[in-house]
Amino acid sequence: MLPTMPATRRVTPLAGWSVVVVFLLIGVALLATVWTTRSAVIDATDAVQRGQALAMEQTVRAELADLEGPPGAEDLAAILRAHRDEGLRYLGMVEGRSQILFEAGTPVGQGAGETIGRNRKLDVVDGRLRLQVRPFRRLRDGGRAWRVIIELEPVQAMALRGAVTLTLGVGALAAASLLGVAIVLVRREARRHAEEREREHERRLASLGEMSAVLAHEIKNPLASLKGNAQLLAGMLAKALPDDAKSRAKADRVVDEAVRLEQLTNDLLQFVRTGAIRRAAVDPAAIARAAAASVAGEVKVITTGAPRSWLLDEARIREVIINLVDNAVAAGEPVEVRVRSEQRRLVIEVADHGPGIPEDDREKIFEPFFTAKTQGTGLGLAVVRRVIDLHGGIIVALANPGGGALFRAEIPEA
């Protein structure tokens, strides 16, 4: 009785990926919100700076109004000291266009200025607000009319900008954390699905192997009888009807098909029995030369850089190389077999000069029963991969730089 294939559980990745998408959206939304808020606050700092400049003007105006006469340098210095904590850094009494009569503090320079209000100019010079007011007050001193220059640091705007920058940093850190969590979840989800696919693949192979073993055993005995009787029949026809080529051809055809079925059952049993391996220290170059010599065709073995010994199952690796070389010769000669060690890994490459393998089929060709040939079981490369896997290595099909296909197997140190 044939075993039934186990029911495969369909993996629905929607639930896992939805969490990842939510984390991504939250992180992006948080970062966008903080950035938008920062941009709005920075735009608002212009209004805050103007408000601070106008407030300082009113303060200075009140201080000067309390004086009994025109201010002097000491008066300006006293006003400067009284309001330093509010950002006041310079006061100057100017007559005419540029003649400074009295001043307190150090100015940072002059700018073109922006007219705000009726008789005011506000400019930002080296981080300071420079406010020119004219006429600030007509202080009569021999008929002269003075104006006042006020320079101050926008402490309120700077504090506001610092606070919003800190908020942006915290928001960016939170968004980066969320994005980091999302990336971790993405990788974990991708790894989980890859592992699930691998487990599903292994389950399929196990079930396929079990079915193949049962089929092979069920077919082997009657097939042996069929083959033996067909060979006897062909021999009898050859003796009884030596001139009847047509009848002999039909009998030979039965024998050939029986042989082909026998080969199929042997391949199935070989695929199923590819289990434990027995490692021993062997010469991989010698194995490659012996395997290549057993295949008819133009095969060149290159062992430059090959290690003297490696822990391998000699019979299995020889079987792998024979299988690869046989396929390569069938694809297109000449064939090259290269054996070397790279970064503590044994590398075995078999290259041909045939038509090559389509990129979409380079993974499928290692699946059981997949073949592009008109003859063959499609189990050869499946056995090759299984043997390499049991050695803890990998095998891939690539494009040969010189044209054709290149099979590259890598086996790490045991």
C-alpha positions in Angstrom: 0.0 0.0 0.0 1.4 3.4 -1.0 1.8 6.0 1.7 -0.3 9.2 1.4 1.3 12.6 1.0 0.9 14.6 4.3 -1.5 17.6 4.0 0.6 20.7 3.7 -0.3 23.6 5.9 -0.6 26.8 3.9 1.4 29.6 5.4 -0.4 32.9 5.5 2.2 35.7 6.0 -0.4 38.5 6.2 -0.6 38.5 10.0 3.2 38.7 10.5 3.8 41.3 7.9 0.9 43.5 9.1 2.8 44.0 12.4 5.9 45.0 10.5 3.9 47.4 8.3 2.3 49.0 11.4 5.6 49.6 13.0 7.0 51.1 9.8 4.0 53.4 9.4 4.2 54.5 13.1 7.9 55.3 12.8 7.5 57.3 9.6 4.4 59.1 10.9 6.2 60.0 14.2 9.3 61.3 12.3 7.1 63.3 9.8 5.1 64.8 12.7 8.2 65.9 14.6 9.8 67.3 11.5 6.7 69.2 10.6 6.5 70.6 14.1 10.1 71.7 14.1 9.7 73.4 10.7 6.6 75.3 12.0 8.4 76.3 15.2 11.5 77.5 13.3 9.2 79.6 11.1 7.5 81.0 14.2 10.9 82.1 15.7 10.9 85.0 13.4 7.8 86.4 15.1 9.3 85.6 18.5 12.5 87.5 17.6 10.5 90.5 16.5 8.4 90.4 19.6 11.6 90.3 21.8 13.1 93.2 19.9 10.0 95.3 20.3 9.7 94.5 23.9 13.3 95.5 24.5 12.7 98.7 22.7 9.9 99.5 25.0 12.1 98.6 28.0 14.9 100.9 26.8 12.5 103.7 26.0 11.1 103.5 29.5 14.6 103.6 31.0 15.7 106.6 29.0 12.4 108.4 29.8 13.3 108.2 33.5 16.5 110.2 32.9 16.4 113.8 33.7 18.4 114.8 30.6 20.3 113.4 27.7 21.9 110.0 28.5 25.6 109.5 28.8 27.9 106.5 28.6 27.3 105.6 32.2 23.6 105.7 31.8 23.8 103.3 28.8 26.1 101.0 30.7 23.7 100.9 33.6 20.7 100.0 31.3 22.9 97.3 29.6 23.8 95.7 33.0 20.2 95.8 34.2 18.8 93.9 31.2 21.8 91.6 30.2 19.8 88.6 31.3 17.1 89.5 28.9 19.5 89.4 26.0 20.6 93.1 25.8 24.2 93.3 24.5 24.7 96.7 23.1 23.3 100.3 23.3 24.5 103.2 21.1 23.4 106.8 20.8 23.9 107.9 17.2 23.7 111.4 15.8 23.1 111.9 12.1 23.8 108.9 9.9 26.7 107.2 11.7 28.3 109.4 14.4 28.2 107.4 17.6 28.2 109.7 20.6 27.8 107.2 23.5 27.7 103.5 23.6 27.8 100.5 26.0 28.8 97.0 25.0 30.4 95.8 21.7 28.5 95.9 18.5 28.8 93.0 16.0 28.4 95.0 12.9 25.9 96.5 10.6 23.4 95.1 8.2 21.0 96.3 5.5 18.1 96.0 7.9 14.4 95.3 7.4 11.9 98.0 8.1 9.3 97.0 10.6 6.8 99.5 11.7 7.1 103.2 11.1 10.6 104.2 12.2 12.3 101.0 12.9 14.8 98.7 11.2 15.5 95.2 12.3 18.4 93.1 11.1 20.0 89.8 12.2 23.8 90.1 12.3 25.9 87.2 13.6 23.1 85.8 15.6 22.1 89.1 17.2 19.1 91.3 16.6 20.1 94.8 15.6 17.3 97.3 16.0 17.6 100.9 14.8 15.0 103.3 16.0 14.6 106.8 14.7 13.8 109.1 15.9 13.8 107.2 19.2 13.3 110.4 21.2 14.2 114.0 20.4 16.6 114.6 23.1 17.4 118.2 22.9 21.0 119.1 23.4 21.9 122.1 21.4 19.3 121.2 18.8 20.7 117.8 18.1 18.3 114.9 17.4 19.6 111.4 18.4 18.6 107.9 17.5 19.3 104.7 19.4 20.8 101.3 18.2 19.8 98.3 20.3 21.5 94.9 19.8 20.3 91.8 21.7 20.5 88.1 21.6 17.2 86.4 20.8 17.4 84.3 24.0 13.7 83.4 23.9 13.8 82.3 20.2 17.1 80.4 20.9 15.5 78.6 23.8 12.5 77.7 21.7 14.6 76.4 18.9 16.7 74.4 21.3 13.6 72.8 22.8 12.2 71.9 19.4 15.6 70.5 18.3 15.7 68.4 21.4 12.2 67.2 20.7 13.2 66.4 17.1 16.1 64.4 18.4 14.0 62.4 20.8 11.4 61.9 18.1 14.0 60.8 15.6 15.5 58.4 18.2 12.0 57.0 18.8 11.3 56.7 15.1 14.7 55.1 14.5 14.0 52.6 17.3 10.6 51.7 15.7 12.2 51.4 12.3 15.0 49.2 13.9 12.3 47.0 15.5 10.5 46.9 12.1 13.7 45.8 10.3 14.3 43.1 12.9 10.8 41.9 12.5 11.1 42.0 8.7 14.3 39.9 8.9 12.8 37.5 11.5 9.6 37.2 9.4 11.6 36.5 6.3 13.8 34.0 8.1 10.7 32.3 9.6 9.1 32.0 6.2 12.3 30.7 4.7 12.6 28.1 7.4 8.9 27.2 6.9 9.5 26.7 3.2 12.6 24.6 4.0 10.7 22.5 6.4 7.9 22.1 3.8 10.5 21.1 1.2 12.0 18.6 3.6 8.6 17.1 4.3 7.9 16.8 0.6 11.2 15.1 0.0 10.7 12.8 2.9 7.2 11.8 1.7 8.5 11.5 -1.9 11.4 9.4 -0.7 9.0 7.1 1.2 6.7 6.7 -1.8 9.7 6.2 -4.1 11.1 3.5 -1.8 7.8 1.6 -1.8 7.3 2.0 -5.5 10.9 0.8 -6.2 10.5 -2.2 -4.0 7.1 -3.1 -5.4 8.3 -2.8 -9.0 11.8 -4.4 -8.6 10.8 -8.0 -8.3 8.3 -8.2 -11.2 10.5 -6.0 -13.3 13.4 -8.5 -12.8 11.2 -11.3 -14.0 10.0 -9.2 -16.9 13.5 -8.4 -17.9 14.7 -12.0 -17.6 11.9 -13.4 -19.7 12.2 -10.6 -22.3 15.9 -11.5 -22.7 15.1 -15.1 -23.0 12.5 -14.3 -25.6 14.9 -12.2 -27.6 17.5 -15.0 -27.5 14.9 -17.6 -28.6 13.7 -15.4 -31.5 17.3 -14.8 -32.6 17.8 -18.6 -32.8 14.4 -19.5 -34.2 14.0 -16.7 -36.6 17.5 -15.5 -37.6 16.2 -13.7 -40.7 13.2 -12.0 -39.0 14.8 -8.7 -38.0 11.5 -7.0 -37.3 10.5 -9.5 -34.6 13.9 -9.4 -33.1 13.8 -5.6 -33.0 10.5 -5.7 -31.1 11.9 -8.2 -28.6 15.0 -6.0 -28.2 12.8 -3.0 -27.6 11.1 -4.8 -24.7 14.5 -5.6 -23.2 15.6 -2.0 -23.6 12.5 -0.7 -21.9 12.9 -3.2 -19.1 16.5 -2.1 -18.6 15.4 1.6 -18.5 12.8 0.8 -15.9 15.4 -1.1 -13.9 17.7 1.9 -14.0 14.8 4.1 -12.8 14.1 1.9 -9.8 17.9 1.8 -9.0 17.9 5.6 -9.2 14.9 5.8 -6.9 16.5 3.5 -4.3 19.8 5.4 -4.5 17.9 8.7 -3.9 16.0 7.3 -1.0 19.1 5.6 0.6 21.2 8.8 0.5 21.3 9.1 4.3 24.2 9.0 6.7 27.8 9.5 5.4 31.1 8.1 6.6 33.9 10.6 6.6 37.5 9.7 6.3 40.7 11.6 5.4 41.0 11.2 1.6 42.7 13.0 -1.2 40.0 15.1 -3.1 42.3 15.6 -6.1 42.7 11.8 -6.5 39.0 11.3 -6.2 38.3 13.9 -8.9 40.9 12.3 -11.3 39.4 8.8 -10.8 35.9 10.0 -11.2 36.7 11.9 -14.4 38.6 9.0 -15.8 35.5 6.8 -15.5 33.5 9.0 -17.8 34.0 8.8 -21.6 34.7 12.3 -23.0 37.2 15.1 -23.2 37.6 16.0 -19.5 40.5 18.0 -18.0 41.1 17.9 -14.3 42.9 20.9 -12.6 44.0 20.3 -9.0 46.2 23.4 -8.5 45.6 24.6 -5.0 43.8 21.3 -3.9 44.4 20.2 -0.3 46.3 17.0 0.3 43.4 15.5 2.4 39.9 16.3 3.4 37.3 14.5 5.6 34.9 13.2 3.0 32.8 10.2 2.2 34.9 9.0 -0.7 32.3 6.9 -2.4 29.6 9.5 -2.2 31.9 12.4 -3.4 33.1 10.2 -6.3 29.5 9.6 -7.2 28.8 13.3 -7.1 31.7 14.2 -9.5 30.8 11.3 -11.9 27.3 12.6 -12.0 28.3 16.2 -12.7 31.0 15.2 -15.3 28.6 12.9 -17.1 26.0 15.7 -17.3 28.7 18.1 -18.4 29.9 15.8 -21.2 26.4 15.4 -22.4 25.9 19.2 -22.4 29.0 20.0 -24.3 32.7 19.2 -24.3 35.4 20.0 -23.4 34.8 19.7 -19.6 36.9 21.1 -16.9 37.0 19.8 -13.3 38.7 22.1 -10.8 39.5 21.2 -7.2 41.0 23.7 -4.7 40.6 25.0 -1.2 39.4 28.5 -0.4 38.9 30.0 3.0 38.9 26.6 4.7 36.4 25.2 2.3 36.9 22.5 -0.4 35.7 23.8 -3.8 34.8 21.4 -6.6 33.8 23.0 -9.9 32.7 21.2 -13.1 32.3 23.4 -16.2 31.1 22.6 -19.6 30.8 24.4 -22.9 27.2 23.5 -23.8 24.2 25.8 -24.1 24.1 26.6 -20.4 21.2 26.6 -18.0 18.4 29.2 -18.0 18.6 31.3 -14.9 15.1 30.4 -13.9 16.0 26.7 -13.9 19.3 26.9 -11.9 17.5 26.1 -8.7 14.9 23.8 -10.1 17.4 21.4 -11.6 18.2 20.1 -8.1 14.6 19.1 -7.5 13.8 15.4 -7.7 12.4 14.4 -11.1 13.1 17.7 -12.8 14.9 17.3 -16.1 15.1 19.0 -19.4 16.4 15.9 -21.1 14.3 13.5 -23.2 15.9 10.6 -21.3 16.7 10.3 -17.6 14.9 10.3 -14.3 15.8 13.7 -13.0 17.2 12.3 -9.8 21.0 12.7 -10.5 21.4 16.3 -9.4 18.9 15.7 -6.5 21.3 13.0 -5.2 24.3 15.3 -5.8 22.7 18.1 -3.7 21.7 15.6 -1.0 25.3 14.3 -0.7 26.7 17.8 -0.5 24.1 18.8 2.1 25.1 15.8 4.2 28.7 17.1 4.1 27.4 20.5 5.4 28.2 22.2 2.1 26.3 23.9 -0.7 26.1 23.5 -4.5 24.9 26.0 -7.1 24.5 26.1 -10.8 26.1 29.2 -12.5 26.9 30.5 -15.9 30.4 29.5 -17.1 32.4 32.6 -18.0 33.7 30.8 -21.1 30.2 29.7 -22.1 28.1 26.8 -20.9 27.2 25.8 -17.3 29.3 25.8 -14.1 28.5 23.7 -11.1 30.2 24.8 -7.9 30.2 22.8 -4.7 31.7 24.0 -1.5 32.3 21.7 1.5 33.6 23.2 4.8 36.0 21.5 7.1 34.4 18.8 9.2 
